[in-house]
Amino acid sequence: MVKTIRVEQLMDDDPVIKKVTFIGNHKFGLVGLIHELKDGKIIQTTILPWAIM
């Protein structure tokens, strides 16, 4: 089983981004980002660690 964690950071002083969510796990570290924009759009990014390539 892979343990995951989500950390949310509010971006109060940014004119475009409302919130950033960092997704990590105990095996590979940081594996994803979710950007929530102030206009309601959501941008999801997957980060592939070198260990699985």
C-alpha positions in Angstrom: 0.0 0.0 0.0 1.3 3.5 -0.9 0.6 6.1 1.7 -0.3 9.5 0.2 -0.6 13.0 1.6 -2.2 16.2 0.3 -1.1 19.6 1.5 -3.1 22.7 0.5 -1.7 26.2 0.4 -4.0 29.2 -0.1 -2.5 31.9 -2.3 -4.1 35.1 -0.9 -1.6 37.5 -2.5 -1.6 36.0 -6.0 -3.9 37.6 -8.6 -4.5 34.4 -10.6 -4.1 31.3 -8.3 -6.6 30.7 -5.5 -5.1 27.5 -4.0 -2.3 25.0 -4.7 -2.5 21.4 -3.6 0.7 19.3 -3.4 0.3 15.5 -3.6 3.0 13.3 -2.4 3.6 9.7 -1.3 6.1 7.9 0.9 7.8 6.0 -2.0 8.3 8.7 -4.7 7.9 12.0 -2.9 6.1 14.8 -4.8 4.0 13.2 -7.5 1.4 15.9 -8.4 0.1 19.4 -8.2 -3.4 20.8 -8.5 -3.8 24.6 -9.1 -7.2 26.1 -8.5 -7.5 29.4 -10.3 -9.7 32.3 -9.2 -11.8 32.1 -12.3 -12.8 28.5 -11.3 -10.5 26.5 -13.6 -8.5 23.6 -12.3 -5.0 22.6 -13.6 -3.7 19.2 -12.6 -0.1 18.2 -13.2 1.4 14.8 -12.7 5.1 14.6 -11.8 6.9 11.4 -12.8 9.9 10.5 -10.6 13.1 9.3 -12.3 12.9 6.1 -10.3 10.0 4.7 -12.4 11.2 5.9 -15.8 
